[in-house]
Amino acid sequence: MADACRAKLRTGIGFDVHPLRVGRGLYLGGVEIPHSEGLDGHSDADVLLHAICDALLGAAGLEDIGHQFPDTDPQYKGIRSTILLERVVELLAGADARVINLDCVIVAQEPKLSPHFPAMKQTLSDLLHLPQECIGIKASKPEKLASLGYANGISAIATCLIETAGQCHDT
């Protein structure tokens, strides 16, 4: 029974949203997506990677992306979110944790995202050291409801399962 308690499974959830702005590149899942507008933010504003970072940090019991990489710090101005995710993976490794599964939804009226899912999965697989079959990416259209439905922004939700080493405590 003690061996069964060695691994601790933890779930995390993350959410992010950014407005669209002309003159910015659109990055989602670490991939540049051709579009007339990009997401506005202090970094490259990749809502998918930001949601993933928060899901992983939360699962590990660490403080959120805003605490780890504050937008008041000039070193993060314009930074690629792939670098932020790499740093989150390092934090997980330092906590003796590894990612088991990741599932994500991007909410965007436009552009059509499914053609970019293979490149996003490859990028995430490389960054997380996780087989692609353990990564889910979906898109949902808000069907012209509210601000996202009128293509004023894009949001993403991510959930993850991580495994941490350690002993369970007998109760």
C-alpha positions in Angstrom: 0.0 0.0 0.0 2.9 2.4 0.7 4.1 2.1 -2.9 0.7 3.2 -4.2 1.0 6.4 -2.1 4.4 7.5 -3.5 2.9 9.4 -6.4 0.7 12.4 -5.9 -1.6 13.3 -8.7 -2.7 16.9 -9.0 -4.9 18.8 -11.4 -4.7 22.4 -12.4 -6.8 24.8 -14.4 -5.8 28.0 -16.2 -7.6 30.7 -18.0 -6.4 33.8 -20.0 -8.0 36.4 -22.3 -6.4 39.2 -24.3 -7.9 41.8 -26.7 -7.0 41.8 -30.4 -5.0 44.8 -31.8 -3.8 45.7 -35.3 0.0 45.8 -35.6 0.7 42.8 -33.4 1.5 39.2 -34.4 -1.0 36.5 -33.3 0.7 33.8 -31.3 -1.2 30.8 -30.0 0.3 27.6 -28.6 3.8 29.0 -29.5 2.9 29.2 -33.2 2.5 32.4 -35.2 -0.9 32.4 -36.9 -1.5 34.5 -40.0 -4.1 37.1 -39.1 -4.8 40.8 -39.5 -4.6 41.4 -35.8 -2.6 40.0 -32.9 -3.2 39.7 -29.2 -2.3 42.8 -27.1 -0.3 42.3 -23.9 2.9 42.9 -22.1 4.5 39.7 -23.6 3.5 38.2 -26.9 0.1 37.6 -25.2 -0.2 33.9 -26.2 -3.4 33.2 -24.3 -3.0 29.4 -24.8 0.5 29.3 -23.3 -0.5 31.6 -20.5 -3.5 29.4 -19.6 -1.2 26.3 -19.7 1.3 28.1 -17.4 -1.4 28.9 -14.9 -2.8 25.3 -15.0 0.7 23.8 -14.4 1.6 26.4 -11.7 -1.7 25.8 -9.9 -1.4 22.0 -10.0 2.1 22.3 -8.4 0.8 24.7 -5.7 3.0 27.5 -7.0 2.0 31.2 -7.5 0.3 32.2 -10.8 1.9 33.5 -14.0 1.3 37.1 -13.0 3.4 36.6 -9.8 6.1 34.6 -11.6 6.5 37.0 -14.5 4.9 40.3 -13.6 3.9 42.7 -16.3 5.5 45.5 -14.3 9.0 43.9 -14.9 10.6 45.3 -18.1 12.5 42.0 -18.7 9.2 40.4 -19.8 8.2 43.2 -22.2 7.6 41.5 -25.6 8.9 38.1 -24.3 7.8 35.0 -26.2 5.5 32.9 -24.0 7.4 29.8 -25.0 10.2 31.1 -22.8 7.7 31.6 -19.9 6.5 28.0 -20.4 10.0 26.8 -20.4 10.6 28.5 -17.1 7.4 27.0 -15.7 8.6 23.6 -16.7 11.9 24.3 -14.8 9.9 25.3 -11.7 7.9 22.0 -12.0 11.2 20.0 -12.3 12.4 21.8 -9.2 9.3 20.7 -7.4 9.9 17.1 -8.6 6.8 17.2 -10.7 6.1 16.1 -14.3 3.2 16.7 -16.6 1.0 13.7 -17.4 -1.8 15.2 -19.5 -2.9 18.6 -20.9 -6.2 19.5 -22.4 -7.0 23.0 -23.8 -9.8 25.0 -25.5 -9.2 28.2 -27.4 -12.2 30.5 -27.7 -12.1 32.6 -30.9 -14.5 33.8 -33.5 -11.7 33.9 -36.0 -9.3 32.9 -37.5 -9.9 29.2 -38.1 -7.4 27.4 -35.8 -7.7 23.7 -36.4 -5.1 23.8 -39.3 -2.6 25.0 -36.8 -3.2 22.3 -34.1 -0.5 19.9 -35.3 2.2 22.7 -35.0 0.8 23.7 -31.6 0.9 20.1 -30.4 4.4 19.7 -31.6 5.5 22.9 -29.9 3.8 21.9 -26.6 5.2 18.3 -26.9 8.7 19.7 -27.2 8.3 22.3 -24.4 6.6 19.9 -21.9 8.5 16.8 -22.8 5.1 15.1 -23.3 3.9 12.8 -26.1 1.5 14.5 -28.4 -1.2 11.9 -27.7 -1.2 13.3 -24.1 -2.1 16.8 -25.4 -5.6 17.9 -26.4 -6.3 21.2 -28.2 -9.7 22.2 -29.3 -11.3 25.5 -30.5 -14.7 26.9 -29.9 -16.5 29.8 -31.5 -18.5 32.1 -29.3 -21.1 32.4 -32.1 -21.1 36.2 -32.2 -22.0 36.4 -28.5 -20.4 39.1 -26.4 -17.0 40.7 -27.0 -15.2 37.5 -28.0 -18.0 36.7 -30.5 -17.4 39.9 -32.3 -13.7 39.1 -32.7 -12.5 41.6 -30.1 -10.3 39.1 -28.4 -9.3 35.5 -27.8 -9.4 33.4 -24.7 -8.1 30.0 -23.7 -8.7 27.5 -20.9 -6.3 24.7 -20.0 -6.5 21.8 -17.6 -3.6 19.5 -16.6 -2.7 16.5 -14.6 0.7 16.4 -13.0 2.5 13.8 -10.9 4.7 14.9 -7.9 7.0 12.6 -6.0 6.5 12.2 -2.3 4.9 10.2 0.5 1.3 10.2 1.5 0.6 10.8 5.2 -1.4 8.1 7.1 -4.5 9.5 8.7 
